[in-house]
């Protein structure tokens, strides 16, 4: 009997194109994410609270766009929904053209809203072109390319700044990879839903109830973790502040700080690859090497700021936080794909993005406020909220049982 393509290949052509789209997208907007706050603080001399407000609006209101985009992905074609949002992301690249903080902030926020609107449909699209037996591996690969693009963004941002280019130029350069990201979506085929079977039927008093509890516990925990899941722009600003306290030039301190973001993204990408090949129970991996590890990393960053540590130690803490993020980004969508029916898969991914983004609104606003008082307090806040999220999901694990894996398509 001939082996079906889905059994021979864990990475299909369309799954590769969608992953490359994510890679190019991050190559663009991750540079904006880290350079724009430096542009505000070091170039326009805005306050940390102003940075926190823009980040909170970008991520928090973005939660609404995630949910709307998820619903639209179920109702309309996922390709068109994902492509429409992706084409609007370059708005954030134009933020450095204005010396008006309101105009710059509005462009940055609009681009992030567009990014959020296309994410659930793209994730659901990826599920539909992926063999269920390889789904965790594919999501790990997606995260690796996703974050790998961010590493490229950090690399060229540091190089351009060290060569004397302005923050505005760096922001404009990000337009090119964002357009390449949209091209990958154009080349990928429209989703058909043939590889995304609904979860197996189970007795209502056992696996079905267990899946419902796991799903709602994940959404609650994701929201709480979102309360701690601040933009990495804040650690970048922390490293820059410590370096400037040592009388390092503004441009050099910005470059040194951005490297911390590169370490974070690089370790996160490696974690996505390694964890995607494991058979860890998703719910356990999310709370233990995801939420709990992130809590420890946040506390470490705060402690390093308190003692004025060297950049190398900040890089170590950034790597730990990156590994935790890699775990979360790999296993959260995997868990959703197991426990949500295929006809509502895009909506399920939308709810996941929405709950996280709602927490991000609070996290970035809180950190922007606490940074103005003492940065150490900000990281203690992040530690406590991530710890609570881990404890809730750990409790949920004790009340649920694992959802069985789907068989590979074509398996007899």
C-alpha positions in Angstrom: 0.0 0.0 0.0 1.4 3.4 -1.0 2.3 5.8 1.7 0.2 8.9 1.6 2.0 12.3 1.3 0.8 13.4 4.7 2.6 10.3 6.3 5.8 10.8 4.3 6.2 14.5 5.0 5.6 16.3 8.3 6.2 19.6 6.6 4.0 20.3 3.5 4.6 23.0 0.9 1.8 25.1 2.3 2.9 24.6 5.9 6.4 25.8 4.9 5.1 28.9 3.1 3.0 29.8 6.1 6.0 29.3 8.4 8.1 31.4 6.1 5.5 34.1 6.1 5.7 34.2 9.9 9.5 34.4 9.6 9.5 37.3 7.3 6.8 39.1 9.3 8.9 38.8 12.5 11.9 39.9 10.6 10.0 43.2 10.0 7.8 43.9 13.0 10.0 42.6 15.7 12.5 45.2 14.7 9.8 47.8 15.1 8.8 46.3 18.4 12.2 46.9 19.9 13.3 50.0 18.1 10.1 52.0 18.5 10.3 52.2 22.3 13.9 53.3 22.1 12.9 55.9 19.5 10.3 57.3 22.0 12.5 57.3 25.0 15.9 58.2 23.6 14.9 60.3 20.6 11.6 61.9 21.5 12.3 61.9 25.2 8.9 60.5 26.1 8.2 58.9 29.5 8.0 55.2 30.3 4.3 55.6 31.0 3.8 56.9 27.5 5.6 53.8 26.2 3.5 51.5 28.4 0.3 53.2 27.2 1.1 52.7 23.5 2.1 49.1 24.1 -1.0 48.5 26.1 -3.3 49.9 23.4 -1.4 48.0 20.7 -1.7 44.6 22.5 -4.8 45.1 24.6 -7.2 46.5 21.9 -5.5 44.0 19.6 -7.3 41.4 21.6 -10.6 42.5 20.0 -9.0 42.3 16.5 -7.8 38.7 17.4 -11.3 37.6 18.2 -12.9 39.3 15.2 -10.2 38.0 12.9 -10.8 34.5 14.4 -14.5 34.7 13.7 -13.9 36.0 10.3 -11.5 33.2 9.5 -14.3 30.7 10.3 -16.9 32.5 8.3 -14.8 33.6 5.3 -11.7 32.1 3.6 -8.8 32.0 6.1 -6.3 33.0 3.4 -8.1 36.3 2.6 -8.5 37.2 6.2 -4.8 36.4 7.0 -3.6 38.3 3.9 -5.7 41.4 4.5 -4.3 41.8 8.0 -0.8 41.0 6.9 -0.8 43.7 4.2 -1.6 46.4 6.8 1.2 45.5 9.3 3.7 47.9 7.5 1.8 50.8 9.0 3.9 50.4 12.1 7.1 50.8 10.0 6.0 54.4 9.2 5.9 55.4 12.9 9.5 56.8 12.8 8.6 59.4 10.1 6.7 61.6 12.5 8.1 63.7 15.3 4.6 63.9 16.7 4.3 61.3 19.4 0.5 60.9 18.8 0.9 60.2 15.1 3.9 57.9 15.6 2.0 56.0 18.3 -1.2 55.8 16.2 0.8 54.2 13.3 2.5 51.8 15.6 -0.8 50.7 17.2 -2.6 50.3 13.9 0.1 48.0 12.6 -0.1 45.8 15.7 -3.9 45.6 15.4 -3.5 44.4 11.9 -1.0 41.8 13.0 -3.4 40.5 15.7 -6.3 40.3 13.2 -4.5 37.9 10.9 -2.9 35.6 13.5 -5.9 33.3 14.4 -6.8 32.7 10.8 -3.2 31.9 9.8 -2.8 29.5 12.8 -6.0 27.7 11.9 -5.0 27.6 8.2 -1.7 26.0 9.3 -3.7 23.3 11.2 -5.7 22.6 8.1 -2.7 21.9 6.0 -0.9 19.8 8.7 -1.1 16.1 9.5 -2.6 15.9 13.1 0.2 13.4 14.0 2.8 16.1 13.3 1.0 19.1 14.6 3.2 19.7 17.7 6.3 19.4 15.5 4.9 21.9 13.0 3.9 24.4 15.6 7.4 24.1 17.1 8.9 24.7 13.6 6.6 27.6 13.0 7.7 29.2 16.3 11.3 28.6 15.5 11.0 30.4 12.1 8.7 33.0 13.7 11.3 33.9 16.3 14.2 33.2 14.0 12.9 36.1 11.9 13.1 38.2 15.1 16.7 37.3 15.5 17.4 38.5 12.0 15.5 41.7 12.9 17.7 42.2 16.0 20.9 41.6 14.0 20.3 44.2 11.3 18.9 46.7 13.8 22.1 46.5 15.9 24.3 46.7 12.8 22.4 49.7 11.4 22.5 51.6 14.7 26.3 50.9 15.1 26.8 52.2 11.6 25.2 55.5 12.6 21.8 55.1 11.0 18.9 56.7 12.8 16.0 54.9 14.4 13.8 56.2 11.6 15.8 54.5 8.9 15.8 51.2 10.8 12.0 51.4 11.1 11.6 52.0 7.4 13.8 49.1 6.4 11.3 46.8 8.1 8.8 47.3 5.3 10.7 45.0 2.9 10.4 41.7 4.9 6.8 42.5 5.8 6.0 42.6 2.0 7.8 39.3 1.5 5.7 37.8 4.3 2.5 38.7 2.4 4.0 37.2 -0.8 4.3 33.9 1.0 0.6 34.0 1.9 -0.3 34.7 -1.7 1.7 31.7 -2.9 0.2 29.3 -0.3 -3.0 27.4 -1.4 -6.4 28.2 0.0 -7.2 26.0 3.1 -9.6 23.1 2.6 -10.0 21.8 6.1 -9.2 18.2 5.0 -6.5 17.7 7.6 -8.2 19.2 10.6 -10.7 16.5 11.9 -12.7 17.3 14.9 -11.6 15.8 18.2 -12.7 12.3 18.8 -16.1 11.8 20.4 -15.9 10.9 24.1 -18.4 10.2 26.8 -19.8 13.4 28.1 -19.0 12.5 31.7 -15.3 11.9 31.1 -13.1 13.2 28.2 -15.6 15.8 27.0 -15.9 17.4 30.4 -12.2 17.1 30.9 -11.5 18.9 27.6 -13.9 21.7 28.5 -12.2 22.2 31.8 -8.8 22.2 30.2 -9.9 24.7 27.6 -11.4 27.2 30.0 -8.6 26.8 32.5 -6.1 27.5 29.7 -8.0 30.7 28.7 -8.1 31.9 32.3 -4.4 31.1 32.8 -3.4 32.6 29.5 -5.1 35.9 30.6 -3.3 35.9 33.9 -0.1 35.0 32.3 -0.8 37.9 29.9 -0.8 40.1 32.9 2.8 39.3 33.4 3.7 38.9 29.7 5.0 42.4 29.1 6.6 43.5 25.8 10.3 42.7 25.8 10.7 46.4 25.1 10.8 46.9 28.8 13.8 44.6 29.5 15.5 46.4 26.5 14.8 49.7 28.2 16.1 48.3 31.5 19.4 47.2 30.0 19.8 50.5 28.2 19.2 52.4 31.5 21.8 50.3 33.3 24.3 50.9 30.6 23.6 54.7 30.4 24.1 54.8 34.2 27.6 53.6 33.4 28.1 56.6 31.0 27.8 54.6 27.8 26.8 56.5 24.7 23.2 56.5 23.8 23.6 54.7 20.5 25.9 52.0 22.0 23.6 51.5 25.0 20.7 51.0 22.6 22.6 48.4 20.6 23.7 46.5 23.7 20.2 46.5 24.9 18.8 45.2 21.6 21.2 42.2 21.8 19.3 41.0 24.9 16.2 40.8 22.7 18.2 38.8 20.2 19.2 36.3 22.9 15.6 36.1 24.0 14.4 35.3 20.5 17.2 33.0 19.7 16.7 30.7 22.7 12.9 30.9 22.1 13.4 29.6 18.6 15.6 26.7 19.7 13.1 25.9 22.3 10.4 25.7 19.7 12.4 23.2 17.6 13.4 21.0 20.5 10.1 21.0 22.3 8.2 20.4 19.1 9.9 17.0 18.9 9.0 15.9 22.4 5.9 14.1 23.6 5.3 16.2 26.7 1.8 16.6 27.9 0.8 20.1 26.6 -1.0 21.3 29.8 1.9 20.3 32.0 4.5 21.8 29.7 2.6 25.1 29.5 2.5 25.7 33.3 5.9 24.2 34.3 8.4 25.1 31.7 6.3 27.9 30.4 4.5 30.1 32.9 6.5 29.1 36.0 9.8 29.5 34.3 8.8 32.9 32.9 8.0 34.0 36.5 11.5 33.0 37.7 13.1 34.8 34.7 11.1 38.1 35.4 12.2 38.0 39.0 15.8 37.5 37.9 15.7 40.5 35.5 14.4 42.7 38.3 17.1 41.5 40.7 19.8 42.1 38.1 18.5 45.7 37.6 18.5 46.2 41.4 22.2 45.3 41.7 23.2 47.0 38.4 24.5 43.8 36.8 26.5 43.4 33.6 24.8 42.9 30.3 26.0 39.2 30.2 23.8 38.3 33.2 20.9 40.1 31.6 21.4 38.0 28.5 21.3 34.8 30.6 17.9 35.9 32.1 16.6 36.9 28.7 17.5 33.4 27.5 15.6 31.7 30.3 12.6 33.9 29.5 13.0 33.0 25.8 12.9 29.3 26.6 9.7 29.8 28.6 8.1 31.7 25.8 9.1 29.0 23.3 7.3 26.4 25.4 4.1 28.5 25.7 4.0 29.4 22.0 4.5 25.7 21.0 2.1 24.0 23.4 -0.7 26.5 23.8 -1.9 26.3 20.1 -1.2 22.5 20.2 -3.5 22.1 23.1 -6.2 24.2 21.5 -6.0 22.1 18.3 -6.7 19.0 20.4 -9.7 20.2 22.3 -11.6 22.5 19.9 -13.8 21.2 17.1 -12.4 21.9 13.6 -15.4 24.0 12.6 -14.6 26.4 15.4 -10.8 26.1 15.3 -10.1 29.6 14.0 -12.4 31.0 16.8 -10.6 28.9 19.4 -7.3 30.3 18.2 -8.9 33.8 18.3 -10.0 33.3 21.9 -6.4 32.2 22.8 -4.9 35.4 21.2 -7.7 37.5 22.7 -7.2 36.3 26.3 -3.4 36.8 26.0 -3.7 40.2 24.5 -6.2 41.4 27.2 -3.6 40.5 29.8 -1.0 42.2 27.8 -3.0 45.4 28.0 -2.8 45.3 31.8 0.8 44.1 31.8 2.2 46.9 29.7 0.2 49.6 31.3 1.3 48.3 34.8 4.9 48.1 33.8 4.9 51.6 32.2 3.5 52.9 35.5 5.8 50.9 37.8 8.9 51.7 35.7 8.3 55.4 36.6 8.5 54.4 40.3 11.1 51.7 40.4 11.8 49.1 37.7 12.4 46.4 40.3 8.7 46.6 41.4 7.6 46.1 37.8 9.4 42.7 37.5 8.1 41.6 40.9 4.6 42.3 39.7 5.3 40.1 36.6 6.7 37.3 38.8 3.6 37.2 41.0 1.1 37.2 38.1 2.9 34.5 36.1 3.2 32.4 39.2 -0.5 32.6 39.8 -1.2 31.6 36.2 1.1 28.5 36.6 -0.6 27.4 39.8 -4.1 27.6 38.2 -3.1 25.5 35.2 -1.3 23.1 37.4 -4.5 22.6 39.4 -6.4 22.2 36.2 -4.0 19.4 35.2 -4.9 17.4 38.3 -8.6 17.6 37.3 -8.2 16.6 33.7 -7.0 13.8 31.6 -5.0 13.9 28.4 -6.9 14.3 25.1 -5.9 11.4 22.8 -3.8 12.3 19.8 -5.4 12.2 16.4 -4.2 9.5 14.0 -2.2 10.5 11.0 -4.3 11.1 7.9 -4.4 7.9 5.8 -3.5 5.6 8.7 -5.5 2.4 8.7 
